[in-house]
Amino acid sequence: MNESGNYQLTIPINGCTSPPTTTQVLVVDASFLPPIATNSPIFVKEKWQLSTPSVTSAQCFWTGPNGTIGTAMWSFGPVSEK
């Protein structure tokens, strides 16, 4: 089943509906995705690492605390103490 395609969104609020906006959605079969490993949990001053087997032409995107955005699969850190 493939539910990819263009989807239209409207938001009703207090009896009024927003103008429609369209976005393209790509649905991926998760059974083809490789497992992701991490060294979590970690301690303050340690680097958090993500890893996965190599996948040709793969891209990795992640989001973290405080709006952190990443696009690489290398380790990052150290984690600061709050």
mmJSON file of the N, C-alpha and C atoms, coordinates in Angstrom:
{"data_MODEL":{"atom_site":{
"group_PDB":["ATOM","ATOM","ATOM","ATOM","ATOM","ATOM","ATOM","ATOM","ATOM","ATOM","ATOM","ATOM","ATOM","ATOM","ATOM","ATOM","ATOM","ATOM","ATOM","ATOM","ATOM","ATOM","ATOM","ATOM","ATOM","ATOM","ATOM","ATOM","ATOM","ATOM","ATOM","ATOM","ATOM","ATOM","ATOM","ATOM","ATOM","ATOM","ATOM","ATOM","ATOM","ATOM","ATOM","ATOM","ATOM","ATOM","ATOM","ATOM","ATOM","ATOM","ATOM","ATOM","ATOM","ATOM","ATOM","ATOM","ATOM","ATOM","ATOM","ATOM","ATOM","ATOM","ATOM","ATOM","ATOM","ATOM","ATOM","ATOM","ATOM","ATOM","ATOM","ATOM","ATOM","ATOM","ATOM","ATOM","ATOM","ATOM","ATOM","ATOM","ATOM","ATOM","ATOM","ATOM","ATOM","ATOM","ATOM","ATOM","ATOM","ATOM","ATOM","ATOM","ATOM","ATOM","ATOM","ATOM","ATOM","ATOM","ATOM","ATOM","ATOM","ATOM","ATOM","ATOM","ATOM","ATOM","ATOM","ATOM","ATOM","ATOM","ATOM","ATOM","ATOM","ATOM","ATOM","ATOM","ATOM","ATOM","ATOM","ATOM","ATOM","ATOM","ATOM","ATOM","ATOM","ATOM","ATOM","ATOM","ATOM","ATOM","ATOM","ATOM","ATOM","ATOM","ATOM","ATOM","ATOM","ATOM","ATOM","ATOM","ATOM","ATOM","ATOM","ATOM","ATOM","ATOM","ATOM","ATOM","ATOM","ATOM","ATOM","ATOM","ATOM","ATOM","ATOM","ATOM","ATOM","ATOM","ATOM","ATOM","ATOM","ATOM","ATOM","ATOM","ATOM","ATOM","ATOM","ATOM","ATOM","ATOM","ATOM","ATOM","ATOM","ATOM","ATOM","ATOM","ATOM","ATOM","ATOM","ATOM","ATOM","ATOM","ATOM","ATOM","ATOM","ATOM","ATOM","ATOM","ATOM","ATOM","ATOM","ATOM","ATOM","ATOM","ATOM","ATOM","ATOM","ATOM","ATOM","ATOM","ATOM","ATOM","ATOM","ATOM","ATOM","ATOM","ATOM","ATOM","ATOM","ATOM","ATOM","ATOM","ATOM","ATOM","ATOM","ATOM","ATOM","ATOM","ATOM","ATOM","ATOM","ATOM","ATOM","ATOM","ATOM","ATOM","ATOM","ATOM","ATOM","ATOM","ATOM","ATOM","ATOM","ATOM","ATOM","ATOM","ATOM","ATOM","ATOM","ATOM","ATOM","ATOM","ATOM","ATOM","ATOM","ATOM"],
"id":[1,2,3,4,5,6,7,8,9,10,11,12,13,14,15,16,17,18,19,20,21,22,23,24,25,26,27,28,29,30,31,32,33,34,35,36,37,38,39,40,41,42,43,44,45,46,47,48,49,50,51,52,53,54,55,56,57,58,59,60,61,62,63,64,65,66,67,68,69,70,71,72,73,74,75,76,77,78,79,80,81,82,83,84,85,86,87,88,89,90,91,92,93,94,95,96,97,98,99,100,101,102,103,104,105,106,107,108,109,110,111,112,113,114,115,116,117,118,119,120,121,122,123,124,125,126,127,128,129,130,131,132,133,134,135,136,137,138,139,140,141,142,143,144,145,146,147,148,149,150,151,152,153,154,155,156,157,158,159,160,161,162,163,164,165,166,167,168,169,170,171,172,173,174,175,176,177,178,179,180,181,182,183,184,185,186,187,188,189,190,191,192,193,194,195,196,197,198,199,200,201,202,203,204,205,206,207,208,209,210,211,212,213,214,215,216,217,218,219,220,221,222,223,224,225,226,227,228,229,230,231,232,233,234,235,236,237,238,239,240,241,242,243,244,245,246],
"type_symbol":["N","C","C","N","C","C","N","C","C","N","C","C","N","C","C","N","C","C","N","C","C","N","C","C","N","C","C","N","C","C","N","C","C","N","C","C","N","C","C","N","C","C","N","C","C","N","C","C","N","C","C","N","C","C","N","C","C","N","C","C","N","C","C","N","C","C","N","C","C","N","C","C","N","C","C","N","C","C","N","C","C","N","C","C","N","C","C","N","C","C","N","C","C","N","C","C","N","C","C","N","C","C","N","C","C","N","C","C","N","C","C","N","C","C","N","C","C","N","C","C","N","C","C","N","C","C","N","C","C","N","C","C","N","C","C","N","C","C","N","C","C","N","C","C","N","C","C","N","C","C","N","C","C","N","C","C","N","C","C","N","C","C","N","C","C","N","C","C","N","C","C","N","C","C","N","C","C","N","C","C","N","C","C","N","C","C","N","C","C","N","C","C","N","C","C","N","C","C","N","C","C","N","C","C","N","C","C","N","C","C","N","C","C","N","C","C","N","C","C","N","C","C","N","C","C","N","C","C","N","C","C","N","C","C","N","C","C","N","C","C","N","C","C","N","C","C"],
"label_atom_id":["N","CA","C","N","CA","C","N","CA","C","N","CA","C","N","CA","C","N","CA","C","N","CA","C","N","CA","C","N","CA","C","N","CA","C","N","CA","C","N","CA","C","N","CA","C","N","CA","C","N","CA","C","N","CA","C","N","CA","C","N","CA","C","N","CA","C","N","CA","C","N","CA","C","N","CA","C","N","CA","C","N","CA","C","N","CA","C","N","CA","C","N","CA","C","N","CA","C","N","CA","C","N","CA","C","N","CA","C","N","CA","C","N","CA","C","N","CA","C","N","CA","C","N","CA","C","N","CA","C","N","CA","C","N","CA","C","N","CA","C","N","CA","C","N","CA","C","N","CA","C","N","CA","C","N","CA","C","N","CA","C","N","CA","C","N","CA","C","N","CA","C","N","CA","C","N","CA","C","N","CA","C","N","CA","C","N","CA","C","N","CA","C","N","CA","C","N","CA","C","N","CA","C","N","CA","C","N","CA","C","N","CA","C","N","CA","C","N","CA","C","N","CA","C","N","CA","C","N","CA","C","N","CA","C","N","CA","C","N","CA","C","N","CA","C","N","CA","C","N","CA","C","N","CA","C","N","CA","C","N","CA","C","N","CA","C","N","CA","C","N","CA","C","N","CA","C","N","CA","C","N","CA","C","N","CA","C"],
"label_alt_id":[null,null,null,null,null,null,null,null,null,null,null,null,null,null,null,null,null,null,null,null,null,null,null,null,null,null,null,null,null,null,null,null,null,null,null,null,null,null,null,null,null,null,null,null,null,null,null,null,null,null,null,null,null,null,null,null,null,null,null,null,null,null,null,null,null,null,null,null,null,null,null,null,null,null,null,null,null,null,null,null,null,null,null,null,null,null,null,null,null,null,null,null,null,null,null,null,null,null,null,null,null,null,null,null,null,null,null,null,null,null,null,null,null,null,null,null,null,null,null,null,null,null,null,null,null,null,null,null,null,null,null,null,null,null,null,null,null,null,null,null,null,null,null,null,null,null,null,null,null,null,null,null,null,null,null,null,null,null,null,null,null,null,null,null,null,null,null,null,null,null,null,null,null,null,null,null,null,null,null,null,null,null,null,null,null,null,null,null,null,null,null,null,null,null,null,null,null,null,null,null,null,null,null,null,null,null,null,null,null,null,null,null,null,null,null,null,null,null,null,null,null,null,null,null,null,null,null,null,null,null,null,null,null,null,null,null,null,null,null,null,null,null,null,null,null,null],
"label_comp_id":["MET","MET","MET","ASN","ASN","ASN","GLU","GLU","GLU","SER","SER","SER","GLY","GLY","GLY","ASN","ASN","ASN","TYR","TYR","TYR","GLN","GLN","GLN","LEU","LEU","LEU","THR","THR","THR","ILE","ILE","ILE","PRO","PRO","PRO","ILE","ILE","ILE","ASN","ASN","ASN","GLY","GLY","GLY","CYS","CYS","CYS","THR","THR","THR","SER","SER","SER","PRO","PRO","PRO","PRO","PRO","PRO","THR","THR","THR","THR","THR","THR","THR","THR","THR","GLN","GLN","GLN","VAL","VAL","VAL","LEU","LEU","LEU","VAL","VAL","VAL","VAL","VAL","VAL","ASP","ASP","ASP","ALA","ALA","ALA","SER","SER","SER","PHE","PHE","PHE","LEU","LEU","LEU","PRO","PRO","PRO","PRO","PRO","PRO","ILE","ILE","ILE","ALA","ALA","ALA","THR","THR","THR","ASN","ASN","ASN","SER","SER","SER","PRO","PRO","PRO","ILE","ILE","ILE","PHE","PHE","PHE","VAL","VAL","VAL","LYS","LYS","LYS","GLU","GLU","GLU","LYS","LYS","LYS","TRP","TRP","TRP","GLN","GLN","GLN","LEU","LEU","LEU","SER","SER","SER","THR","THR","THR","PRO","PRO","PRO","SER","SER","SER","VAL","VAL","VAL","THR","THR","THR","SER","SER","SER","ALA","ALA","ALA","GLN","GLN","GLN","CYS","CYS","CYS","PHE","PHE","PHE","TRP","TRP","TRP","THR","THR","THR","GLY","GLY","GLY","PRO","PRO","PRO","ASN","ASN","ASN","GLY","GLY","GLY","THR","THR","THR","ILE","ILE","ILE","GLY","GLY","GLY","THR","THR","THR","ALA","ALA","ALA","MET","MET","MET","TRP","TRP","TRP","SER","SER","SER","PHE","PHE","PHE","GLY","GLY","GLY","PRO","PRO","PRO","VAL","VAL","VAL","SER","SER","SER","GLU","GLU","GLU","LYS","LYS","LYS"],
"label_asym_id":["A","A","A","A","A","A","A","A","A","A","A","A","A","A","A","A","A","A","A","A","A","A","A","A","A","A","A","A","A","A","A","A","A","A","A","A","A","A","A","A","A","A","A","A","A","A","A","A","A","A","A","A","A","A","A","A","A","A","A","A","A","A","A","A","A","A","A","A","A","A","A","A","A","A","A","A","A","A","A","A","A","A","A","A","A","A","A","A","A","A","A","A","A","A","A","A","A","A","A","A","A","A","A","A","A","A","A","A","A","A","A","A","A","A","A","A","A","A","A","A","A","A","A","A","A","A","A","A","A","A","A","A","A","A","A","A","A","A","A","A","A","A","A","A","A","A","A","A","A","A","A","A","A","A","A","A","A","A","A","A","A","A","A","A","A","A","A","A","A","A","A","A","A","A","A","A","A","A","A","A","A","A","A","A","A","A","A","A","A","A","A","A","A","A","A","A","A","A","A","A","A","A","A","A","A","A","A","A","A","A","A","A","A","A","A","A","A","A","A","A","A","A","A","A","A","A","A","A","A","A","A","A","A","A","A","A","A","A","A","A","A","A","A","A","A","A"],
"label_entity_id":["1","1","1","1","1","1","1","1","1","1","1","1","1","1","1","1","1","1","1","1","1","1","1","1","1","1","1","1","1","1","1","1","1","1","1","1","1","1","1","1","1","1","1","1","1","1","1","1","1","1","1","1","1","1","1","1","1","1","1","1","1","1","1","1","1","1","1","1","1","1","1","1","1","1","1","1","1","1","1","1","1","1","1","1","1","1","1","1","1","1","1","1","1","1","1","1","1","1","1","1","1","1","1","1","1","1","1","1","1","1","1","1","1","1","1","1","1","1","1","1","1","1","1","1","1","1","1","1","1","1","1","1","1","1","1","1","1","1","1","1","1","1","1","1","1","1","1","1","1","1","1","1","1","1","1","1","1","1","1","1","1","1","1","1","1","1","1","1","1","1","1","1","1","1","1","1","1","1","1","1","1","1","1","1","1","1","1","1","1","1","1","1","1","1","1","1","1","1","1","1","1","1","1","1","1","1","1","1","1","1","1","1","1","1","1","1","1","1","1","1","1","1","1","1","1","1","1","1","1","1","1","1","1","1","1","1","1","1","1","1","1","1","1","1","1","1"],
"label_seq_id":[1,1,1,2,2,2,3,3,3,4,4,4,5,5,5,6,6,6,7,7,7,8,8,8,9,9,9,10,10,10,11,11,11,12,12,12,13,13,13,14,14,14,15,15,15,16,16,16,17,17,17,18,18,18,19,19,19,20,20,20,21,21,21,22,22,22,23,23,23,24,24,24,25,25,25,26,26,26,27,27,27,28,28,28,29,29,29,30,30,30,31,31,31,32,32,32,33,33,33,34,34,34,35,35,35,36,36,36,37,37,37,38,38,38,39,39,39,40,40,40,41,41,41,42,42,42,43,43,43,44,44,44,45,45,45,46,46,46,47,47,47,48,48,48,49,49,49,50,50,50,51,51,51,52,52,52,53,53,53,54,54,54,55,55,55,56,56,56,57,57,57,58,58,58,59,59,59,60,60,60,61,61,61,62,62,62,63,63,63,64,64,64,65,65,65,66,66,66,67,67,67,68,68,68,69,69,69,70,70,70,71,71,71,72,72,72,73,73,73,74,74,74,75,75,75,76,76,76,77,77,77,78,78,78,79,79,79,80,80,80,81,81,81,82,82,82],
"pdbx_PDB_ins_code":[null,null,null,null,null,null,null,null,null,null,null,null,null,null,null,null,null,null,null,null,null,null,null,null,null,null,null,null,null,null,null,null,null,null,null,null,null,null,null,null,null,null,null,null,null,null,null,null,null,null,null,null,null,null,null,null,null,null,null,null,null,null,null,null,null,null,null,null,null,null,null,null,null,null,null,null,null,null,null,null,null,null,null,null,null,null,null,null,null,null,null,null,null,null,null,null,null,null,null,null,null,null,null,null,null,null,null,null,null,null,null,null,null,null,null,null,null,null,null,null,null,null,null,null,null,null,null,null,null,null,null,null,null,null,null,null,null,null,null,null,null,null,null,null,null,null,null,null,null,null,null,null,null,null,null,null,null,null,null,null,null,null,null,null,null,null,null,null,null,null,null,null,null,null,null,null,null,null,null,null,null,null,null,null,null,null,null,null,null,null,null,null,null,null,null,null,null,null,null,null,null,null,null,null,null,null,null,null,null,null,null,null,null,null,null,null,null,null,null,null,null,null,null,null,null,null,null,null,null,null,null,null,null,null,null,null,null,null,null,null,null,null,null,null,null,null],
"Cartn_x":[0.849,0.0,0.893,0.657,1.45,0.526,0.694,-0.13,0.624,1.739,2.486,1.659,1.923,1.228,1.082,0.287,0.024,-1.184,-1.026,-2.104,-2.428,-3.703,-4.156,-4.654,-4.292,-4.645,-5.4,-6.498,-7.217,-7.444,-7.521,-7.699,-8.935,-9.94,-11.126,-10.937,-11.228,-11.141,-12.345,-13.129,-14.283,-15.203,-15.468,-16.387,-15.774,-14.525,-13.836,-12.79,-12.582,-11.601,-10.469,-9.247,-8.074,-8.032,-7.308,-7.096,-6.337,-6.582,-5.891,-4.411,-3.6,-2.188,-1.894,-1.033,-0.732,0.728,0.976,2.344,2.479,3.685,3.947,4.425,3.843,4.187,4.752,5.89,6.493,6.42,5.694,5.545,6.551,7.373,8.419,8.071,8.242,8.018,9.156,8.85,9.868,10.564,9.998,10.65,11.949,12.175,13.405,14.462,14.117,15.051,15.985,17.274,18.204,17.995,18.395,18.284,19.267,18.907,19.784,20.227,21.53,22.083,22.592,22.587,23.083,23.795,24.659,25.352,24.629,23.336,22.52,22.23,22.139,22.233,23.688,23.867,25.211,25.258,26.457,26.666,27.125,27.051,27.522,28.962,29.278,30.605,30.899,29.985,30.178,29.532,30.048,29.469,28.39,27.292,26.214,26.477,26.368,26.679,25.502,25.238,24.247,24.996,24.58,25.206,24.188,24.463,23.628,24.485,24.13,24.891,24.845,25.84,25.885,24.71,24.117,23.032,23.366,23.459,23.811,22.804,23.315,22.51,21.534,21.815,20.919,21.166,20.142,20.251,19.733,20.302,19.88,19.555,18.372,17.96,17.443,17.745,17.254,17.005,16.161,15.925,16.145,16.584,16.881,16.345,16.786,16.296,16.637,15.827,16.038,16.123,15.44,15.417,16.664,17.522,18.715,18.31,18.955,18.67,19.981,19.983,21.189,20.906,21.941,21.807,22.947,23.716,24.856,24.764,25.52,25.484,26.768,27.503,28.709,28.354,29.263,29.001,28.999,28.305,28.314,28.321,28.66,28.712,29.909,30.299,29.714,28.397,27.633,26.374,26.683,26.048,26.314,25.405,25.858,25.086,24.089,22.847,21.8,21.433],
"Cartn_y":[-1.175,0.0,1.235,2.13,3.346,4.548,5.285,6.462,7.748,7.663,8.854,9.687,10.985,11.87,13.256,14.07,15.431,15.43,16.068,16.172,17.641,17.927,19.29,19.401,20.499,20.707,22.012,21.953,23.152,23.011,24.135,24.114,24.923,24.249,24.979,25.512,26.802,27.426,28.344,28.109,28.959,29.183,28.133,28.237,28.765,29.162,29.64,28.614,28.467,27.498,28.234,27.821,28.443,28.148,28.976,28.636,27.312,26.511,25.23,25.405,24.527,24.462,23.028,22.852,21.531,21.198,19.953,19.48,18.074,17.754,16.423,15.535,14.351,13.394,12.14,11.683,10.438,9.441,8.363,7.325,6.225,5.878,4.883,3.64,2.494,1.226,1.018,1.094,1.0,-0.349,-1.371,-2.681,-2.678,-1.663,-1.567,-0.699,-0.084,0.802,-0.001,0.353,-0.365,0.029,-0.821,-0.463,0.655,1.459,2.531,2.171,2.258,1.96,3.249,3.294,4.452,3.985,4.818,4.494,5.086,5.395,5.956,4.904,5.249,6.597,7.043,8.349,8.907,9.834,10.162,11.06,12.418,13.435,14.769,14.671,15.405,15.479,14.298,13.314,12.213,12.572,11.989,12.192,11.158,11.62,10.72,10.278,9.004,8.488,7.697,7.92,7.151,6.398,5.183,4.445,3.518,3.158,2.233,1.614,0.445,-0.119,0.828,0.748,1.596,1.296,2.364,2.261,3.227,2.729,3.561,4.69,5.895,7.105,7.422,6.995,7.269,8.665,9.249,10.518,10.332,11.06,10.971,12.37,12.515,13.785,13.489,14.339,14.14,15.482,15.476,16.664,16.294,17.247,16.994,18.099,18.114,19.122,20.547,21.479,22.907,23.242,22.466,22.75,22.324,21.525,21.038,20.243,20.523,19.799,19.267,18.026,17.434,16.746,16.655,15.995,15.02,14.688,13.795,12.638,11.59,10.422,10.278,11.364,11.334,11.619,11.294,11.576,13.078,13.517,14.921,15.023,16.16,16.353,17.201,17.312,16.656,17.31,16.588,17.093,18.027,19.194,20.153,19.885,20.302,20.112,21.253,20.965,21.999,22.179],
"Cartn_z":[0.0,0.0,0.0,-0.945,-1.041,-0.889,0.187,0.45,0.143,-0.62,-1.008,-1.966,-1.982,-2.912,-2.349,-3.014,-2.566,-1.639,-0.502,0.474,0.701,0.911,1.149,2.586,3.249,4.65,4.804,5.539,5.976,7.479,8.163,9.611,9.978,10.549,10.997,12.423,12.604,13.93,14.096,15.149,15.467,14.273,13.501,12.383,11.098,11.116,9.912,9.508,8.213,7.716,7.02,7.327,6.709,5.214,4.456,3.049,2.963,1.926,1.821,1.478,2.011,1.649,1.239,0.256,-0.272,0.0,0.37,0.585,0.013,-0.425,-0.953,0.189,0.292,1.347,0.704,1.213,0.758,1.898,1.698,2.714,2.399,3.381,3.195,4.002,3.384,4.073,5.077,6.36,7.413,7.458,6.843,6.869,6.079,5.239,4.462,5.145,6.254,6.946,7.85,7.862,8.728,10.19,11.111,12.529,12.877,13.853,14.329,15.734,15.971,17.292,17.933,19.255,19.993,21.253,21.777,23.019,24.234,24.068,25.136,26.206,27.471,28.03,28.138,28.189,28.323,29.532,29.956,31.084,30.577,31.434,31.108,30.627,29.559,28.929,28.008,27.909,26.967,25.634,24.556,23.239,22.987,22.399,22.018,20.591,20.322,19.0,18.438,17.156,16.408,15.322,15.039,13.947,13.305,12.066,11.315,10.225,9.733,8.619,7.416,6.559,5.368,4.445,3.928,2.965,1.833,0.601,-0.538,-0.712,-0.882,-1.133,-0.004,1.201,2.331,2.883,3.475,4.17,5.582,6.516,7.905,8.414,8.993,9.592,10.986,11.954,13.311,13.955,14.971,15.782,17.237,18.002,19.407,20.281,21.534,22.478,22.043,22.458,22.204,20.722,19.865,18.439,17.683,18.289,17.621,16.382,15.245,14.012,13.457,13.027,12.46,11.141,10.306,9.012,8.765,9.776,9.599,10.575,10.312,11.172,11.981,12.15,12.953,14.404,15.311,16.725,16.955,17.974,18.35,19.86,20.336,21.78,22.113,23.332,24.495,24.934,25.702,26.228,27.383,27.397,28.458,29.652,30.805,32.039,32.16,32.477,32.604,34.05],
"occupancy":[1.0,1.0,1.0,1.0,1.0,1.0,1.0,1.0,1.0,1.0,1.0,1.0,1.0,1.0,1.0,1.0,1.0,1.0,1.0,1.0,1.0,1.0,1.0,1.0,1.0,1.0,1.0,1.0,1.0,1.0,1.0,1.0,1.0,1.0,1.0,1.0,1.0,1.0,1.0,1.0,1.0,1.0,1.0,1.0,1.0,1.0,1.0,1.0,1.0,1.0,1.0,1.0,1.0,1.0,1.0,1.0,1.0,1.0,1.0,1.0,1.0,1.0,1.0,1.0,1.0,1.0,1.0,1.0,1.0,1.0,1.0,1.0,1.0,1.0,1.0,1.0,1.0,1.0,1.0,1.0,1.0,1.0,1.0,1.0,1.0,1.0,1.0,1.0,1.0,1.0,1.0,1.0,1.0,1.0,1.0,1.0,1.0,1.0,1.0,1.0,1.0,1.0,1.0,1.0,1.0,1.0,1.0,1.0,1.0,1.0,1.0,1.0,1.0,1.0,1.0,1.0,1.0,1.0,1.0,1.0,1.0,1.0,1.0,1.0,1.0,1.0,1.0,1.0,1.0,1.0,1.0,1.0,1.0,1.0,1.0,1.0,1.0,1.0,1.0,1.0,1.0,1.0,1.0,1.0,1.0,1.0,1.0,1.0,1.0,1.0,1.0,1.0,1.0,1.0,1.0,1.0,1.0,1.0,1.0,1.0,1.0,1.0,1.0,1.0,1.0,1.0,1.0,1.0,1.0,1.0,1.0,1.0,1.0,1.0,1.0,1.0,1.0,1.0,1.0,1.0,1.0,1.0,1.0,1.0,1.0,1.0,1.0,1.0,1.0,1.0,1.0,1.0,1.0,1.0,1.0,1.0,1.0,1.0,1.0,1.0,1.0,1.0,1.0,1.0,1.0,1.0,1.0,1.0,1.0,1.0,1.0,1.0,1.0,1.0,1.0,1.0,1.0,1.0,1.0,1.0,1.0,1.0,1.0,1.0,1.0,1.0,1.0,1.0,1.0,1.0,1.0,1.0,1.0,1.0,1.0,1.0,1.0,1.0,1.0,1.0,1.0,1.0,1.0,1.0,1.0,1.0],
"B_iso_or_equiv":[0.0,0.0,0.0,0.0,0.0,0.0,0.0,0.0,0.0,0.0,0.0,0.0,0.0,0.0,0.0,0.0,0.0,0.0,0.0,0.0,0.0,0.0,0.0,0.0,0.0,0.0,0.0,0.0,0.0,0.0,0.0,0.0,0.0,0.0,0.0,0.0,0.0,0.0,0.0,0.0,0.0,0.0,0.0,0.0,0.0,0.0,0.0,0.0,0.0,0.0,0.0,0.0,0.0,0.0,0.0,0.0,0.0,0.0,0.0,0.0,0.0,0.0,0.0,0.0,0.0,0.0,0.0,0.0,0.0,0.0,0.0,0.0,0.0,0.0,0.0,0.0,0.0,0.0,0.0,0.0,0.0,0.0,0.0,0.0,0.0,0.0,0.0,0.0,0.0,0.0,0.0,0.0,0.0,0.0,0.0,0.0,0.0,0.0,0.0,0.0,0.0,0.0,0.0,0.0,0.0,0.0,0.0,0.0,0.0,0.0,0.0,0.0,0.0,0.0,0.0,0.0,0.0,0.0,0.0,0.0,0.0,0.0,0.0,0.0,0.0,0.0,0.0,0.0,0.0,0.0,0.0,0.0,0.0,0.0,0.0,0.0,0.0,0.0,0.0,0.0,0.0,0.0,0.0,0.0,0.0,0.0,0.0,0.0,0.0,0.0,0.0,0.0,0.0,0.0,0.0,0.0,0.0,0.0,0.0,0.0,0.0,0.0,0.0,0.0,0.0,0.0,0.0,0.0,0.0,0.0,0.0,0.0,0.0,0.0,0.0,0.0,0.0,0.0,0.0,0.0,0.0,0.0,0.0,0.0,0.0,0.0,0.0,0.0,0.0,0.0,0.0,0.0,0.0,0.0,0.0,0.0,0.0,0.0,0.0,0.0,0.0,0.0,0.0,0.0,0.0,0.0,0.0,0.0,0.0,0.0,0.0,0.0,0.0,0.0,0.0,0.0,0.0,0.0,0.0,0.0,0.0,0.0,0.0,0.0,0.0,0.0,0.0,0.0,0.0,0.0,0.0,0.0,0.0,0.0,0.0,0.0,0.0,0.0,0.0,0.0,0.0,0.0,0.0,0.0,0.0,0.0],
"pdbx_formal_charge":[null,null,null,null,null,null,null,null,null,null,null,null,null,null,null,null,null,null,null,null,null,null,null,null,null,null,null,null,null,null,null,null,null,null,null,null,null,null,null,null,null,null,null,null,null,null,null,null,null,null,null,null,null,null,null,null,null,null,null,null,null,null,null,null,null,null,null,null,null,null,null,null,null,null,null,null,null,null,null,null,null,null,null,null,null,null,null,null,null,null,null,null,null,null,null,null,null,null,null,null,null,null,null,null,null,null,null,null,null,null,null,null,null,null,null,null,null,null,null,null,null,null,null,null,null,null,null,null,null,null,null,null,null,null,null,null,null,null,null,null,null,null,null,null,null,null,null,null,null,null,null,null,null,null,null,null,null,null,null,null,null,null,null,null,null,null,null,null,null,null,null,null,null,null,null,null,null,null,null,null,null,null,null,null,null,null,null,null,null,null,null,null,null,null,null,null,null,null,null,null,null,null,null,null,null,null,null,null,null,null,null,null,null,null,null,null,null,null,null,null,null,null,null,null,null,null,null,null,null,null,null,null,null,null,null,null,null,null,null,null,null,null,null,null,null,null],
"auth_seq_id":[1,1,1,2,2,2,3,3,3,4,4,4,5,5,5,6,6,6,7,7,7,8,8,8,9,9,9,10,10,10,11,11,11,12,12,12,13,13,13,14,14,14,15,15,15,16,16,16,17,17,17,18,18,18,19,19,19,20,20,20,21,21,21,22,22,22,23,23,23,24,24,24,25,25,25,26,26,26,27,27,27,28,28,28,29,29,29,30,30,30,31,31,31,32,32,32,33,33,33,34,34,34,35,35,35,36,36,36,37,37,37,38,38,38,39,39,39,40,40,40,41,41,41,42,42,42,43,43,43,44,44,44,45,45,45,46,46,46,47,47,47,48,48,48,49,49,49,50,50,50,51,51,51,52,52,52,53,53,53,54,54,54,55,55,55,56,56,56,57,57,57,58,58,58,59,59,59,60,60,60,61,61,61,62,62,62,63,63,63,64,64,64,65,65,65,66,66,66,67,67,67,68,68,68,69,69,69,70,70,70,71,71,71,72,72,72,73,73,73,74,74,74,75,75,75,76,76,76,77,77,77,78,78,78,79,79,79,80,80,80,81,81,81,82,82,82],
"auth_comp_id":["MET","MET","MET","ASN","ASN","ASN","GLU","GLU","GLU","SER","SER","SER","GLY","GLY","GLY","ASN","ASN","ASN","TYR","TYR","TYR","GLN","GLN","GLN","LEU","LEU","LEU","THR","THR","THR","ILE","ILE","ILE","PRO","PRO","PRO","ILE","ILE","ILE","ASN","ASN","ASN","GLY","GLY","GLY","CYS","CYS","CYS","THR","THR","THR","SER","SER","SER","PRO","PRO","PRO","PRO","PRO","PRO","THR","THR","THR","THR","THR","THR","THR","THR","THR","GLN","GLN","GLN","VAL","VAL","VAL","LEU","LEU","LEU","VAL","VAL","VAL","VAL","VAL","VAL","ASP","ASP","ASP","ALA","ALA","ALA","SER","SER","SER","PHE","PHE","PHE","LEU","LEU","LEU","PRO","PRO","PRO","PRO","PRO","PRO","ILE","ILE","ILE","ALA","ALA","ALA","THR","THR","THR","ASN","ASN","ASN","SER","SER","SER","PRO","PRO","PRO","ILE","ILE","ILE","PHE","PHE","PHE","VAL","VAL","VAL","LYS","LYS","LYS","GLU","GLU","GLU","LYS","LYS","LYS","TRP","TRP","TRP","GLN","GLN","GLN","LEU","LEU","LEU","SER","SER","SER","THR","THR","THR","PRO","PRO","PRO","SER","SER","SER","VAL","VAL","VAL","THR","THR","THR","SER","SER","SER","ALA","ALA","ALA","GLN","GLN","GLN","CYS","CYS","CYS","PHE","PHE","PHE","TRP","TRP","TRP","THR","THR","THR","GLY","GLY","GLY","PRO","PRO","PRO","ASN","ASN","ASN","GLY","GLY","GLY","THR","THR","THR","ILE","ILE","ILE","GLY","GLY","GLY","THR","THR","THR","ALA","ALA","ALA","MET","MET","MET","TRP","TRP","TRP","SER","SER","SER","PHE","PHE","PHE","GLY","GLY","GLY","PRO","PRO","PRO","VAL","VAL","VAL","SER","SER","SER","GLU","GLU","GLU","LYS","LYS","LYS"],
"auth_asym_id":["A","A","A","A","A","A","A","A","A","A","A","A","A","A","A","A","A","A","A","A","A","A","A","A","A","A","A","A","A","A","A","A","A","A","A","A","A","A","A","A","A","A","A","A","A","A","A","A","A","A","A","A","A","A","A","A","A","A","A","A","A","A","A","A","A","A","A","A","A","A","A","A","A","A","A","A","A","A","A","A","A","A","A","A","A","A","A","A","A","A","A","A","A","A","A","A","A","A","A","A","A","A","A","A","A","A","A","A","A","A","A","A","A","A","A","A","A","A","A","A","A","A","A","A","A","A","A","A","A","A","A","A","A","A","A","A","A","A","A","A","A","A","A","A","A","A","A","A","A","A","A","A","A","A","A","A","A","A","A","A","A","A","A","A","A","A","A","A","A","A","A","A","A","A","A","A","A","A","A","A","A","A","A","A","A","A","A","A","A","A","A","A","A","A","A","A","A","A","A","A","A","A","A","A","A","A","A","A","A","A","A","A","A","A","A","A","A","A","A","A","A","A","A","A","A","A","A","A","A","A","A","A","A","A","A","A","A","A","A","A","A","A","A","A","A","A"],
"auth_atom_id":["N","CA","C","N","CA","C","N","CA","C","N","CA","C","N","CA","C","N","CA","C","N","CA","C","N","CA","C","N","CA","C","N","CA","C","N","CA","C","N","CA","C","N","CA","C","N","CA","C","N","CA","C","N","CA","C","N","CA","C","N","CA","C","N","CA","C","N","CA","C","N","CA","C","N","CA","C","N","CA","C","N","CA","C","N","CA","C","N","CA","C","N","CA","C","N","CA","C","N","CA","C","N","CA","C","N","CA","C","N","CA","C","N","CA","C","N","CA","C","N","CA","C","N","CA","C","N","CA","C","N","CA","C","N","CA","C","N","CA","C","N","CA","C","N","CA","C","N","CA","C","N","CA","C","N","CA","C","N","CA","C","N","CA","C","N","CA","C","N","CA","C","N","CA","C","N","CA","C","N","CA","C","N","CA","C","N","CA","C","N","CA","C","N","CA","C","N","CA","C","N","CA","C","N","CA","C","N","CA","C","N","CA","C","N","CA","C","N","CA","C","N","CA","C","N","CA","C","N","CA","C","N","CA","C","N","CA","C","N","CA","C","N","CA","C","N","CA","C","N","CA","C","N","CA","C","N","CA","C","N","CA","C","N","CA","C","N","CA","C","N","CA","C","N","CA","C","N","CA","C","N","CA","C","N","CA","C"],
"pdbx_PDB_model_num":[1,1,1,1,1,1,1,1,1,1,1,1,1,1,1,1,1,1,1,1,1,1,1,1,1,1,1,1,1,1,1,1,1,1,1,1,1,1,1,1,1,1,1,1,1,1,1,1,1,1,1,1,1,1,1,1,1,1,1,1,1,1,1,1,1,1,1,1,1,1,1,1,1,1,1,1,1,1,1,1,1,1,1,1,1,1,1,1,1,1,1,1,1,1,1,1,1,1,1,1,1,1,1,1,1,1,1,1,1,1,1,1,1,1,1,1,1,1,1,1,1,1,1,1,1,1,1,1,1,1,1,1,1,1,1,1,1,1,1,1,1,1,1,1,1,1,1,1,1,1,1,1,1,1,1,1,1,1,1,1,1,1,1,1,1,1,1,1,1,1,1,1,1,1,1,1,1,1,1,1,1,1,1,1,1,1,1,1,1,1,1,1,1,1,1,1,1,1,1,1,1,1,1,1,1,1,1,1,1,1,1,1,1,1,1,1,1,1,1,1,1,1,1,1,1,1,1,1,1,1,1,1,1,1,1,1,1,1,1,1,1,1,1,1,1,1]
}}}
